[in-house]
């Protein structure tokens, strides 16, 4: 009886007071996509009890539940059984899910509620906070194409943590279990953080699509375009990893090669979309070249004038159409 009382007291302390978060093991998931599925499987492997899974799509919930050997439940049931609840739905569904759970009175004092969105802050979980829950956003700074890929690369990744500081200890524990690293974000900075992630990941895809279009215009066979460019990309990333930015910058901008840049701009006149990417990105990259110290301030001014002239000429050509 005494032992049972002590166990209840310790669990209550960990759950309500924010003290011994390591005791918190009962975790539920609403959303069974790539991130949610991988997190659930990895946390189970690290000793957490997954009390249940809910998903808008029954098939995805069943698939994850079978792998976990955990039950498929309603969202309300998952919430009520969880000490920590992960909402890993699409971004635009998070507020609706939380609002509906709050309307049912599913949240409780001291419960931790987390989402994994990169764009949204913990404020989207406000209906849960109003019922006493501790709300946190925990975002893996990583890109996943499949659940299996996420299982392989999520461990060791970086995570951002934002929200109610009372929940940070648990979020940190989760990251540490995954052998990852974490940093904190102010809520007001979350949108810039996500913009940076989009530039580094999503826009990299767009940038390579632009390069492949230029390969096509140059007459390179389609089946060779991507295989030919990938070693260049991976080599550049390796250089950045080894020596950082700006040291890894090479090419005509880094050399101050006005003649080559001018030839590029002339060739791009009939490809306005790609020309815009080239000139705008060139102007930004010029700052990197100056920071590297591989060109002088005078060279920088000449290159800027050349690139800005390219932008101006493009504007005038569009006006004439």
SVG drawing of the C-alpha trace seen along z (x, -y; Angstrom):
<svg xmlns="http://www.w3.org/2000/svg" viewBox="-17 -50 58 56">
<polyline fill="none" stroke="black" stroke-width="0.4" points="0.0,0.0 2.8,-2.4 4.7,-1.5 1.6,-2.0 1.1,-5.4 4.7,-6.4 4.5,-5.3 1.3,-7.4 2.9,-10.4 6.1,-10.2 4.1,-9.9 1.8,-12.8 4.9,-14.9 6.4,-14.2 3.2,-14.8 1.9,-17.9 4.9,-19.7 7.4,-19.4 10.0,-17.7 11.0,-14.2 9.9,-14.1 11.9,-10.9 9.1,-9.0 6.6,-10.1 6.3,-7.1 2.8,-7.0 2.7,-8.7 -0.1,-8.9 0.0,-9.9 -2.7,-11.6 -1.5,-11.5 0.2,-8.6 2.2,-10.2 6.0,-9.9 7.1,-12.0 4.5,-10.7 5.1,-7.1 8.8,-7.3 8.7,-9.2 6.3,-6.7 8.4,-3.7 11.7,-5.2 10.3,-6.3 8.8,-2.9 12.3,-1.4 13.6,-3.8 11.3,-2.6 8.2,-4.7 4.8,-3.1 2.7,-4.1 -0.8,-4.0 -2.6,-4.3 -2.7,-5.8 -5.4,-7.9 -5.5,-9.1 -7.9,-10.7 -7.0,-7.8 -7.9,-4.4 -5.4,-2.5 -2.5,-4.6 -3.5,-4.3 -3.8,-0.5 -0.5,-0.2 1.3,-2.1 -0.6,-0.4 0.3,3.0 4.0,2.1 3.7,0.8 1.4,3.5 -0.7,0.7 -4.4,0.1 -6.1,-2.2 -8.3,-4.6 -10.4,-7.6 -8.6,-10.9 -10.3,-11.6 -9.3,-8.2 -5.6,-8.7 -5.6,-12.1 -7.2,-10.9 -4.8,-8.0 -1.6,-10.0 0.7,-11.7 2.3,-13.3 0.4,-13.7 2.0,-14.2 -0.2,-15.8 1.6,-14.9 -1.1,-15.8 -0.7,-18.2 -0.2,-21.8 -3.7,-22.9 -5.4,-20.2 -3.6,-20.9 -5.9,-23.7 -9.1,-21.8 -7.9,-18.6 -7.0,-20.5 -10.2,-22.6 -12.3,-19.5 -10.5,-17.7 -10.8,-20.7 -14.5,-20.9 -14.8,-17.3 -12.8,-18.2 -10.1,-15.7 -7.1,-17.6 -6.1,-17.8 -3.8,-19.8 -0.1,-19.0 -0.5,-16.9 2.1,-17.7 0.8,-18.3 3.3,-18.7 3.2,-19.2 6.0,-18.7 5.2,-21.5 8.1,-23.7 5.9,-26.6 3.5,-26.8 4.3,-27.8 2.8,-26.2 0.2,-29.0 -1.8,-26.8 -2.3,-24.5 -3.9,-27.2 -7.2,-25.3 -5.2,-22.6 -3.3,-25.1 -6.6,-26.7 -7.5,-23.3 -4.1,-23.2 -2.0,-21.3 1.7,-22.3 2.1,-23.0 5.4,-22.7 6.4,-22.6 9.2,-20.1 10.3,-20.2 12.9,-17.9 15.0,-19.9 15.1,-17.2 13.4,-16.1 11.8,-12.7 10.5,-11.0 9.3,-7.8 8.8,-6.4 11.8,-4.1 14.0,-7.0 12.8,-8.9 13.6,-5.9 17.1,-5.9 17.9,-9.6 15.8,-11.1 18.2,-9.8 21.1,-12.3 19.1,-15.1 18.7,-18.7 15.4,-19.7 13.9,-23.1 12.0,-23.5 9.5,-26.3 6.6,-27.0 5.9,-26.5 9.2,-26.1 7.7,-23.7 7.6,-21.2 11.2,-21.7 12.6,-19.0 10.4,-16.3 11.2,-17.6 14.9,-17.6 14.6,-14.0 12.9,-12.9 15.7,-14.4 18.4,-12.9 16.8,-9.5 17.1,-9.9 20.8,-10.9 19.9,-14.3 20.7,-17.9 18.3,-20.7 18.1,-24.5 15.4,-26.8 13.4,-29.3 11.4,-32.4 7.9,-32.1 8.3,-35.3 11.3,-33.8 9.7,-30.5 8.5,-31.8 12.0,-32.9 13.4,-29.6 10.9,-27.8 11.7,-30.1 15.4,-29.2 14.5,-25.5 12.4,-26.0 15.3,-27.7 17.8,-25.0 15.6,-22.1 12.6,-22.9 14.2,-25.7 17.3,-23.6 15.0,-21.3 13.7,-24.3 17.3,-25.5 18.3,-22.1 15.2,-22.1 16.4,-25.4 19.9,-24.0 18.4,-21.0 16.3,-23.2 19.5,-25.0 21.1,-21.6 18.1,-20.8 18.5,-24.1 22.2,-23.2 21.1,-20.0 22.3,-17.5 20.3,-14.2 17.5,-14.0 18.7,-10.7 22.1,-12.2 21.1,-15.5 20.4,-14.6 23.2,-11.9 25.6,-14.4 24.7,-17.2 24.4,-15.3 28.2,-14.7 28.6,-18.5 26.0,-19.1 27.3,-16.5 30.8,-17.7 29.7,-21.3 27.9,-20.1 30.9,-18.1 33.1,-21.2 30.6,-23.2 30.7,-20.5 34.5,-20.5 35.5,-24.2 32.2,-26.1 30.8,-29.2 32.2,-31.4 35.3,-29.3 33.5,-26.7 32.4,-29.2 34.1,-28.7 33.3,-29.8 33.2,-33.0 31.7,-35.2 34.4,-34.0 37.1,-34.8 35.6,-38.1 35.3,-36.9 33.3,-39.6 33.7,-38.2 32.1,-34.8 29.2,-36.4 28.5,-38.7 28.5,-35.6 26.1,-33.8 23.7,-36.8 23.7,-37.1 22.9,-33.4 20.1,-33.6 18.3,-36.5 15.9,-34.0 15.3,-32.1 13.6,-34.8 12.7,-32.5 16.2,-31.1 17.7,-34.5 15.8,-35.8 17.1,-33.0 20.6,-33.5 20.7,-37.3 18.9,-37.4 20.9,-34.5 24.1,-36.0 23.5,-39.3 23.1,-37.4 26.1,-35.2 28.2,-38.2 28.0,-39.0 29.5,-35.6 32.4,-36.2 33.1,-39.5 33.0,-37.8 35.5,-35.1 37.9,-37.9 38.5,-36.4 37.4,-39.6 38.1,-43.2 35.4,-45.8 36.0,-47.3 35.4,-44.0 32.3,-43.5 30.9,-46.8 31.6,-45.9 29.9,-42.5 26.9,-44.0 26.5,-46.6 26.7,-43.8 24.1,-41.6 21.8,-44.6 22.0,-45.6 20.9,-42.1 17.9,-42.5 17.2,-45.9 17.4,-44.7 15.0,-41.9 12.5,-44.4 12.7,-46.5 12.3,-43.5 9.1,-42.5 7.8,-46.1 8.2,-46.0 6.2,-42.8"/>
</svg>
